[in-house]
Amino acid sequence: MTTAPPQLILASGSPRRKMLLTDAGYDFTIIVPSETAECGICTRETPPEMVARLGRQKAEDVALRVDSGLILACDTMVECQGVALGKPHDEAHARQMLHRLRGQRHRVYSGVCLWERPTDRTLVRVDQTTLQMHDVTDESIEAHLATGDWEGKAGAFGFQDGLDWLTLVEGSESNVVGLPMELLAEMLSEFC
């Protein structure tokens, strides 16, 4: 007799993560982690260490509120020239990020955590995608900022926004959108 897989719980309010899971046919519910689950940035951490820790913190926050299920949490950040770029605080911060990225090769890291309740078995992995931003004009940056599409996105851009000034060099496109689906499938197969 086989047991049914545990209910998948997405620990995120991200519409992009919800879209990726829905498009891939996953059945899931959403429980948004508390804001405090994303705090505690440590400057000594590398970007991969930071996203792994933050993904785990988000999963743990939700795990403490449910009796059963498989919690999926993810944290994504951009790194360029050794500087970690999270979500911009405001338009000026977004502009600063885009000027740093302009003409540069950079990396997008996602820390994915699966946390099973009630066993508290966990699995954490990090995915990396390399992108190249073209040497875009100030006018292109200002036009992007005017759309508001930068809000809530690591590095102040979304690959899914169709910006023609980004080229995927290596890695997962879904990772850049916010959840590396290929890595998730591997992790789920290890878990079940």
Secondary structure per residue as TSV (DSSP state, phi and psi in degrees):
chain	resnum	aa	ss	phi	psi
A	1	M	-	360.0	130.0
A	2	T	-	-97.5	148.7
A	3	T	-	-96.7	148.8
A	4	A	-	-69.8	145.5
A	5	P	-	-64.8	149.5
A	6	P	-	-65.0	154.2
A	7	Q	-	-60.4	129.4
A	8	L	E	-81.9	129.4
A	9	I	E	-121.2	117.9
A	10	L	E	-84.9	117.4
A	11	A	-	-91.6	70.3
A	12	S	-	-167.6	145.5
A	13	G	-	-99.7	7.7
A	14	S	-	-68.4	121.9
A	15	P	H	-65.8	-26.6
A	16	R	H	-71.5	-41.7
A	17	R	H	-65.7	-41.9
A	18	K	H	-59.4	-44.4
A	19	M	H	-63.1	-44.4
A	20	L	H	-60.8	-45.0
A	21	L	H	-66.7	-42.3
A	22	T	H	-62.9	-47.0
A	23	D	H	-61.4	-30.1
A	24	A	T	-84.9	-2.6
A	25	G	T	87.6	14.5
A	26	Y	-	-76.9	143.6
A	27	D	-	-98.6	123.0
A	28	F	E	-156.0	161.3
A	29	T	E	-115.3	167.6
A	30	I	E	-120.6	130.4
A	31	I	-	-130.7	115.8
A	32	V	-	-79.7	129.0
A	33	P	-	-67.8	156.4
A	34	S	-	-68.0	156.2
A	35	E	G	-59.4	-31.4
A	36	T	G	-66.6	-17.8
A	37	A	G	-69.5	-17.4
A	38	E	G	-99.7	2.9
A	39	C	-	-93.7	172.9
A	40	G	-	97.0	39.4
A	41	I	-	-68.2	130.1
A	42	C	-	-112.7	121.7
A	43	T	T	-69.4	-16.4
A	44	R	T	-82.8	-10.6
A	45	E	S	-80.3	146.3
A	46	T	-	-78.2	161.1
A	47	P	H	-54.2	-43.3
A	48	P	H	-62.0	-39.3
A	49	E	H	-64.3	-40.4
A	50	M	H	-66.0	-46.8
A	51	V	H	-68.1	-33.4
A	52	A	H	-64.3	-45.6
A	53	R	H	-65.8	-44.9
A	54	L	H	-66.9	-37.3
A	55	G	H	-61.1	-42.1
A	56	R	H	-66.2	-42.0
A	57	Q	H	-60.6	-41.7
A	58	K	H	-64.1	-43.4
A	59	A	H	-63.6	-42.5
A	60	E	H	-64.3	-40.1
A	61	D	H	-57.1	-45.4
A	62	V	H	-73.5	-37.7
A	63	A	H	-59.3	-33.3
A	64	L	T	-70.6	-11.5
A	65	R	T	-108.4	-2.0
A	66	V	-	-126.0	151.3
A	67	D	S	-88.3	-32.0
A	68	S	S	-150.8	157.2
A	69	G	E	132.3	172.4
A	70	L	E	-114.3	108.2
A	71	I	E	-84.9	132.9
A	72	L	E	-115.7	120.1
A	73	A	E	-128.6	152.1
A	74	C	E	-148.8	144.8
A	75	D	E	-131.2	135.3
A	76	T	E	-126.0	139.1
A	77	M	E	-147.0	158.9
A	78	V	E	-104.9	142.2
A	79	E	E	-126.5	129.4
A	80	C	E	-139.6	126.5
A	81	Q	T	55.0	37.0
A	82	G	T	81.1	1.9
A	83	V	E	-107.1	128.0
A	84	A	E	-80.4	130.1
A	85	L	E	-118.2	108.9
A	86	G	-	-88.9	-145.0
A	87	K	-	-82.0	136.7
A	88	P	-	-69.3	145.9
A	89	H	S	-76.2	-33.6
A	90	D	S	-159.5	-178.0
A	91	E	H	-63.0	-38.2
A	92	A	H	-63.4	-40.4
A	93	H	H	-66.7	-40.0
A	94	A	H	-61.4	-43.7
A	95	R	H	-59.4	-45.2
A	96	Q	H	-59.5	-43.3
A	97	M	H	-62.7	-46.5
A	98	L	H	-65.6	-35.3
A	99	H	H	-66.6	-35.5
A	100	R	H	-66.8	-39.6
A	101	L	H	-76.6	-26.5
A	102	R	T	-54.1	125.3
A	103	G	T	74.3	7.5
A	104	Q	-	-113.3	149.6
A	105	R	E	-83.7	135.9
A	106	H	E	-145.5	170.3
A	107	R	E	-122.3	145.2
A	108	V	E	-112.6	125.2
A	109	Y	E	-113.5	138.3
A	110	S	E	-128.3	129.6
A	111	G	E	-99.8	117.7
A	112	V	E	-108.7	131.5
A	113	C	E	-126.3	131.7
A	114	L	E	-109.3	130.3
A	115	W	E	-133.0	114.9
A	116	E	E	-92.7	130.7
A	117	R	E	-111.6	137.5
A	118	P	T	-95.9	2.3
A	119	T	T	-72.4	-22.4
A	120	D	-	63.1	23.7
A	121	R	-	-72.4	134.3
A	122	T	E	-130.0	156.0
A	123	L	E	-143.3	127.5
A	124	V	E	-127.5	130.8
A	125	R	E	-138.6	158.6
A	126	V	E	-122.7	136.5
A	127	D	E	-113.6	150.6
A	128	Q	E	-132.7	134.5
A	129	T	E	-126.9	137.9
A	130	T	E	-105.3	131.4
A	131	L	E	-123.9	157.6
A	132	Q	E	-122.5	123.6
A	133	M	E	-96.2	130.6
A	134	H	-	-69.2	166.6
A	135	D	-	-79.8	75.3
A	136	V	-	-76.1	157.5
A	137	T	-	-78.8	161.3
A	138	D	H	-58.7	-36.6
A	139	E	H	-62.9	-39.6
A	140	S	H	-65.5	-40.6
A	141	I	H	-63.7	-45.4
A	142	E	H	-64.1	-37.7
A	143	A	H	-64.0	-40.6
A	144	H	H	-64.5	-44.0
A	145	L	H	-61.3	-37.5
A	146	A	H	-64.6	-25.3
A	147	T	H	-73.4	-24.4
A	148	G	T	79.9	1.5
A	149	D	T	-65.5	-15.2
A	150	W	T	-74.9	-19.9
A	151	E	T	-65.3	131.6
A	152	G	T	75.1	15.1
A	153	K	-	-121.0	130.2
A	154	A	G	-58.7	131.1
A	155	G	G	79.1	1.6
A	156	A	G	69.8	24.3
A	157	F	-	-151.4	160.3
A	158	G	-	-127.0	125.1
A	159	F	G	-57.9	-34.6
A	160	Q	G	-71.1	-10.2
A	161	D	G	-75.5	-4.8
A	162	G	T	76.9	25.5
A	163	L	-	-66.3	125.8
A	164	D	T	-82.2	6.5
A	165	W	T	-101.7	16.3
A	166	L	E	-122.9	135.8
A	167	T	E	-123.4	129.0
A	168	L	E	-77.4	119.4
A	169	V	E	-90.2	-47.1
A	170	E	E	-159.4	137.7
A	171	G	S	113.9	-165.9
A	172	S	-	-88.1	128.2
A	173	E	H	-66.9	-39.7
A	174	S	H	-66.0	-27.1
A	175	N	H	-60.9	-41.4
A	176	V	H	-67.7	-32.3
A	177	V	H	-71.8	-28.6
A	178	G	T	140.6	-5.2
A	179	L	-	-157.3	111.3
A	180	P	-	-71.6	100.5
A	181	M	H	-66.4	-34.5
A	182	E	H	-65.1	-44.1
A	183	L	H	-65.3	-40.7
A	184	L	H	-58.9	-44.8
A	185	A	H	-60.2	-42.1
A	186	E	H	-62.2	-45.4
A	187	M	H	-65.2	-40.5
A	188	L	H	-64.0	-37.4
A	189	S	H	-68.1	-32.4
A	190	E	H	-70.5	-33.3
A	191	F	H	-76.0	-34.9
A	192	C	-	-90.3	360.0
